[in-house]
Amino acid sequence: MRRQVGRWIGVPASNPKSLAAQFARIRPRNTSSGVPTIFEAAKKLTEGLLDIQSTSTRALLKNIAKGEQTFGGKISHFPGRLDDGFRVMGTWDHDGHAERPKTLYTGKPDIVLAIFNSPFGPDVLVTTDRLSEGVDLHRCCRHLIHYELDPSPVRTLQRNGRVRRVGSWASMTSQPICYAYPTFGGTRDEKAVGVMKQRINAFGLLLGGVPSLGDDSGESQHSLVEEVLDRARKGLASLNRKLSV
């Protein structure tokens, strides 16, 4: 975190008052005026971590204060002794595993989500389908990579919706939201992505307002189904606008 802030500030002021002025003026990641300043972002993160409803955060802090929270047999300082080898911050509550993976374990995801939704801390969050709905992941993130696809296009759209929200980092910085579906050519995964694109494009045609997955292959060839959808979409575009869909 100190390295991050140091990169944003550049040359730090030589006295506390001027340093505080830098925090109140400079914005994280050296971004535009639409992004909160370093001070505002830090204050919001602190309020979120100390929220009375965040039971796991308060419990962790209390255990640290009592000297009961340890990682690798050593007393920890929040958010963990990263210099002791803990390079991943995450949660782990799966059954059937005697030992937890070597992460900064928190027990519940609210600490991880609070830090990920701030400009501080990790820039990458790896999660299962558990966080595909009902949580915000958009505040400092505009890239989403699917490492597997659910057969339902609704589920895929729910996942994409975690970063496509009002007040997102993309909107504040006037940058696009990027989705990725990496696959190996000629595999079932590649075919699944193609089917999912057709389904979501059909959703967009019938319902309107559904962002297309696009065609990342760069090829001009389309299937008959895609051609039909493209022609129908053009014909119904004006109708969708009249219906304000």
C-alpha positions in Angstrom: 0.0 0.0 0.0 2.9 2.4 0.8 4.4 1.6 -2.6 1.1 2.3 -4.3 0.6 5.6 -2.7 4.2 6.5 -3.3 3.8 6.0 -7.1 0.7 8.2 -7.1 2.3 11.0 -5.2 5.7 10.9 -6.8 7.9 13.1 -4.6 6.4 13.2 -1.1 6.3 16.5 0.8 8.9 17.1 3.5 6.4 18.0 6.3 3.1 16.6 7.6 0.9 19.5 6.6 2.1 19.5 3.0 1.9 15.7 2.9 -1.7 15.8 4.1 -2.4 18.4 1.3 -1.0 16.0 -1.2 -3.3 13.2 0.0 -6.3 15.6 -0.2 -5.4 16.7 -3.8 -3.9 13.7 -5.6 -6.2 11.0 -6.9 -5.4 7.3 -6.9 -3.7 5.8 -10.0 -3.2 9.4 -11.2 -6.7 9.5 -12.7 -9.2 12.2 -13.7 -11.2 14.5 -11.5 -14.1 12.1 -11.3 -12.2 9.8 -8.9 -12.0 10.4 -5.2 -8.7 11.7 -3.8 -6.3 9.4 -1.8 -7.7 10.9 1.4 -11.3 10.3 0.5 -10.6 6.8 -0.7 -8.7 5.9 2.5 -11.5 7.4 4.7 -14.2 5.4 2.8 -12.1 2.2 3.2 -11.6 2.8 6.9 -15.3 3.4 7.4 -16.1 0.2 5.5 -13.7 -2.0 7.5 -14.9 -0.6 10.8 -18.6 -0.9 10.0 -20.4 -2.4 12.9 -22.1 -4.8 10.5 -18.8 -6.2 9.3 -18.6 -8.9 12.0 -15.5 -10.6 10.5 -13.5 -7.4 10.3 -14.3 -6.4 13.9 -13.6 -9.9 15.2 -10.2 -9.9 13.4 -9.2 -6.6 14.8 -10.2 -7.6 18.3 -8.2 -10.8 18.0 -5.2 -8.9 16.9 -5.5 -6.4 19.8 -5.7 -9.4 22.2 -2.7 -11.0 20.5 -4.9 -14.0 19.6 -4.8 -13.7 15.8 -1.8 -15.5 14.4 -0.6 -16.6 10.9 2.2 -19.2 10.9 2.4 -19.1 14.6 3.3 -15.3 14.8 1.2 -12.4 16.0 -0.2 -10.6 13.0 -0.6 -6.9 12.3 -3.7 -6.1 10.2 -4.0 -6.9 7.4 -1.4 -9.6 7.9 2.3 -10.2 7.8 2.8 -10.2 4.1 6.5 -10.3 4.6 6.1 -13.8 6.2 5.1 -15.3 2.8 1.4 -14.5 2.7 1.1 -13.1 -0.8 -2.6 -13.7 -1.3 -5.5 -12.2 0.7 -8.6 -14.2 0.5 -11.2 -16.4 2.2 -11.5 -20.2 2.5 -14.5 -22.0 3.9 -14.7 -25.2 1.8 -15.3 -28.5 3.5 -13.1 -31.5 3.2 -9.7 -29.7 3.5 -7.7 -30.3 6.6 -5.4 -27.4 5.8 -6.3 -24.0 4.5 -4.2 -22.6 1.6 -1.4 -20.2 2.4 -3.5 -17.1 2.3 -4.3 -14.2 4.6 -7.4 -15.9 5.8 -10.4 -13.8 6.9 -13.2 -16.3 7.1 -15.7 -14.1 5.4 -15.4 -12.1 2.1 -16.4 -8.6 3.4 -12.8 -7.6 4.2 -11.6 -8.8 0.9 -14.4 -7.0 -1.0 -13.9 -3.8 0.9 -10.2 -3.6 0.0 -10.8 -4.7 -3.6 -13.4 -2.0 -4.0 -10.8 0.6 -3.0 -7.8 1.7 -5.0 -5.5 0.2 -2.3 -4.5 -3.4 -1.9 -4.7 -6.2 -4.6 -5.6 -5.3 -8.2 -6.8 -8.9 -8.9 -9.6 -10.8 -7.3 -10.1 -14.5 -8.1 -13.5 -15.8 -7.0 -15.9 -18.7 -7.6 -19.5 -18.3 -8.7 -20.2 -17.3 -5.1 -19.7 -13.7 -5.9 -21.5 -13.7 -9.3 -24.5 -11.8 -7.8 -25.4 -9.5 -5.0 -22.0 -7.9 -4.5 -20.3 -4.8 -5.9 -17.0 -5.3 -7.7 -17.1 -2.2 -9.9 -15.8 0.6 -7.8 -12.1 0.2 -8.8 -12.4 -2.5 -11.5 -13.4 -2.6 -15.2 -11.9 -5.9 -16.3 -13.7 -9.2 -15.8 -12.2 -12.6 -17.0 -14.4 -15.7 -17.0 -12.4 -18.8 -16.4 -15.5 -21.0 -17.0 -19.0 -20.3 -18.3 -22.4 -21.2 -16.8 -24.8 -22.7 -19.4 -27.3 -20.0 -18.6 -26.8 -16.6 -20.3 -28.6 -15.0 -17.4 -25.8 -16.2 -15.1 -23.2 -14.8 -17.4 -24.9 -11.4 -17.5 -25.2 -11.4 -13.7 -21.4 -11.9 -13.5 -20.8 -9.1 -16.0 -23.1 -6.9 -14.0 -20.7 -6.9 -11.0 -18.5 -4.4 -12.9 -21.2 -2.8 -15.1 -22.9 -0.6 -12.5 -23.7 3.0 -11.8 -20.7 4.8 -10.4 -18.3 2.3 -11.8 -14.5 2.9 -12.2 -15.1 2.7 -16.0 -17.6 5.5 -15.9 -15.5 7.7 -13.5 -12.4 7.4 -15.7 -14.3 7.3 -19.1 -12.8 4.0 -20.0 -14.5 0.9 -21.5 -15.5 -2.2 -19.5 -13.6 -5.2 -20.8 -14.8 -8.8 -20.6 -12.6 -11.8 -21.6 -13.5 -15.4 -22.3 -10.0 -17.1 -22.8 -10.2 -20.5 -24.5 -8.0 -22.9 -26.4 -8.9 -23.2 -30.1 -10.8 -26.3 -31.1 -11.9 -27.1 -27.6 -15.3 -27.5 -26.0 -14.7 -24.2 -24.2 -14.3 -22.3 -27.5 -17.6 -23.8 -28.7 -19.3 -22.9 -25.3 -18.2 -19.3 -25.7 -19.6 -19.1 -29.2 -22.9 -20.5 -28.0 -23.0 -18.1 -25.1 -22.4 -15.1 -27.5 -25.3 -16.2 -29.6 -27.6 -16.5 -26.6 -26.6 -13.1 -25.2 -27.0 -11.5 -28.6 -30.5 -13.0 -28.8 -31.2 -11.6 -25.3 -30.2 -8.2 -26.5 -32.3 -8.5 -29.6 -35.5 -9.5 -27.6 -35.0 -7.4 -24.5 -32.8 -4.5 -25.4 -30.1 -3.0 -23.3 -28.0 -6.2 -23.1 -24.4 -5.5 -24.0 -23.0 -7.7 -26.7 -20.0 -9.9 -26.1 -18.6 -8.9 -29.5 -16.5 -11.0 -31.7 -12.9 -11.1 -30.5 -11.7 -13.6 -33.1 -11.3 -11.0 -35.8 -12.8 -13.4 -38.4 -15.6 -12.2 -40.7 -17.3 -15.5 -41.0 -20.6 -15.9 -39.1 -23.0 -18.7 -38.7 -26.5 -18.6 -40.2 -28.0 -18.0 -36.7 -25.7 -15.0 -36.2 -26.7 -13.6 -39.6 -30.4 -13.9 -38.8 -29.9 -12.2 -35.5 -27.9 -9.4 -37.0 -30.5 -8.6 -39.6 -33.3 -8.8 -37.1 -31.5 -6.6 -34.7 -31.1 -3.9 -37.4 -34.8 -4.1 -38.2 -35.9 -3.8 -34.6 -33.4 -1.2 -33.4 -35.7 1.7 -34.1 -38.6 -0.1 -32.4 -36.5 -0.7 -29.3 -35.7 3.0 -29.1 -39.4 3.9 -29.3 -40.2 1.5 -26.5 -37.2 2.9 -24.5 -36.0 -0.6 -23.8 
